[in-house]
Amino acid sequence: MEVCFAVYPPGGFYDRHLDSFAGARNRMVSLVAYLNEDWDEARGGALAVWPEGAGEDDIPTARIVPEGGGIVLMLSEDIPHAVEVTTEKRLGLAGWWRVNQSGAGRVDPLN
């Protein structure tokens, strides 16, 4: 598993993306864990989620408010998502269960 501590400053966001390129098979399942206490929707920073195969012009099917203790799991290659603009510092963990392709003296790089 690969994990990073994610800090979004006020005004921070992350455009729509996938956590793994189709067919790369390096990141399989993505995890987001929210660490801010007493968060409400007015502070922004929601996770916008689209269904697999959604077009660029489609609207998100879900918006998840980053409430402390909340956890989101999604398929890394299939689920487009974005972090909306936050008005306050937003803290969380982003993690990915990976396929370890190490072998025969070759180490699987984190990329």
N, C-alpha and C positions, 0 to 999 in steps of 0.2 A: 504494500500500500504506500502511496505517495500522499503526503499531507502538507498543506501550507497554511500559515496564519494570514488571513486576509483582512486588511484594514482599508476601509474606504473613507477618505476625509470628506468633510462637507463639500458637496458638488461632485463627488466621485460617482462613477458608474462603470458598467462593463457592457459593451454592445452585444447584440445577439450573436451567439456562437454555439458550436458543439465542443465537447471536451476531448474528442478524439476524431480524427479523420476517418471516414468510412473505409473499412478494410484494413486499417492500421493495426487493429487488435492489440493496442498497447494499454489503453485505459478502457475498462469494461463497464464499471459502475461508478458513478459520481456521487459524492456525499457533500452536503452543505450542512453545517451545524452553526446555529446562531448563538452569539455570546452576550449581546447587549441585554441588560435588564430594563424592564419598564418601557419597551419600545411600542410605539403606536404608528398607525398608518400615516399620520400627518407628517412624520419624519422622513417619509420616502424610503428608498432603498429596497423596495419589494423585488422579489425574484419573479420575473415574467417568464412563463413557460408556454411553449407551443407544442402541438402534437407532432409526432414523427411525420416527416414529409410536408409540413406546412410551408407555404410559399412566403417570400419576403414581405408581401403585402397583407398577409393574414394577421388578424389581431390575436394576442395571446389568449389561450383558453383558461389560464389560471394566473393569479397574482398572489404570491405568498409573502405575507408581511414577516420580516425577520425578527420574530419574537424570541427572546432569550429561551434557550432550551429546545427550540424547534429544530427538527432535522428533516432534510429532504434527500431522497435517493432517486436517481434516474439513470437510464442507460446512456453511457457516455457518447456512443456513436450515433444515437438516434434522436435525442431530445434537445431541440434548440431552446436556449434560455438566455436571459440577459438580467443584469442588475440595474434597476432604475436609479435615477439620480437620488442621492441621499442628502438631507439637509444637516445631518449631524454625523459624527464619527460612527461608522458601522463596523462591528467586529464579528469575525466568524472564522470557521475552519472550512477549507475546501480540501477534499480528499478524493482519491481515485484508486479503486482496486484495479490492479494491473495484471497483465499476463506477463510472467517472467520468461523472457526468451533467451536467458543466459544459457550457455552451454559450450562445451568444447573450447574452454578458455576464453570465451567472449562474454563480457559483462553487458547486461541490458542497461543502456543509459536511460536516465530519467529525461524524457522529452515528449 
